[in-house]
């Protein structure tokens, strides 16, 4: 009997911390269906953790580069791409150039949380609040986002110290629950897996942004792009070979 081809998803960690990639791998591969194959790739340049506008901007480039490197190595297009960062760096760019469904941890968790009603976010790093407010607005979820509770420790620091993470996140969730919401998103690759650990301590539904990302792709809750091949709409120079190979000159927009 012919065995069907596996459903393949690419998970891109847009920071350079391999421990973050390992965290995502441990959480997302646990209990995954037999016919689902997850490939993980870590950014080859940029910040060890994304915690400000500048590191977020560089991470967008790193996401595109990681995508291009994966295509060059695998010679196949995955069924979907998950950006493993709660700020979704490069989301709109990858969605434009990839012939696959693309989502990020933030968008995916917004999709899940909004089905329950208004929601709060708990995440690490104080600089994230205005960045996430802007992202929620650009994705069309600002009307459902009622509160963002940030803890001083970054996602990377919380990931490195599980006992501290549980203590900080529990207090943050209790604060976030006061905002007349129906769910709380624990946002960030470094926080993957903590929603499950904290759920017995918090009466309100907790949404893990990492597992939300995979579930949204599996359930096809983001659209397929209209284009049928991978590529950009302008020629690039000075980029890596894998990125430059994505350049397409057939579009009228390439003259702009």
C-alpha positions, 0 to 999 in steps of 0.5 A, a space after each residue: 500500500 502506498 504511503 502518503 507523503 508527509 505534511 511538512 512544515 518549516 519552523 524558522 527561529 529568527 534569532 541565533 540562539 540554538 537553545 530557543 530552536 531546541 525549545 520549539 522543537 521539544 514542544 512542537 514535536 511532542 505528540 505531533 501526528 505521524 504524517 507531519 514532518 517538522 523541519 527547524 532552522 536557526 537564523 545564521 545572523 542577528 541577535 541572540 534574542 529579539 528584544 527591540 526594534 533594531 533586533 526585530 528589523 534584522 530578524 526580518 532579514 534573517 527570516 528571509 535568508 533562512 527561508 532561502 537557505 532551506 529552499 536551496 538545501 531541501 529543493 522542496 517547498 514546505 506546506 507551511 512556514 512558522 516564524 518562531 518569534 512572537 513579534 512575527 519578524 518578516 511575516 508580510 515579506 515571507 507571505 509575499 515571496 513564499 508559495 506556502 502558508 505563512 504565520 508567526 507565533 503572534 498572529 496564530 495566537 491572536 487567531 486562536 484567542 480572538 475566537 474566545 473574545 477579548 484577550 491579554 498578552 503576557 510576554 518577556 521584555 518591556 520594549 515589546 509592548 508598543 511593538 506588539 500593539 502595532 503588530 496587533 493593529 496591522 493584523 486586525 486584532 487591536 479591537 480584541 487586544 485589551 492588555 499587554 503585561 510584560 515582565 522585566 526578564 526577557 524571553 531568553 532569561 525566562 527560558 534559562 531559569 524555569 523556576 523564575 519563569 513560573 513565578 514571574 509568569 504566574 504573577 503576570 497572568 494574574 495581573 493580565 486576567 484583571 483586564 476583562 478578557 477571556 484568555 491570556 496568550 503566553 507569547 514567545 518562543 522562550 515561553 513555549 510549554 509554560 502555558 501547560 504548566 501554569 494552566 492549573 494555577 490560572 482559572 482563565 484559558 492560557 494560549 501557548 503561542 508556539 503550539 498555536 502556530 502549528 495548530 493554525 497551520 495544520 488547520 489552514 487558518 491562514 490563506 495560501 498565497 496567490 503565487 505558485 512559485 517562490 520569489 521576490 519581485 525585484 532583483 537584489 545585489 550584495 545578498 547571499 547566493 540563496 537569497 539572490 536566487 529568489 529574485 524574479 524579474 518577470 513582474 512589472 513591479 520590478 521596475 519600481 
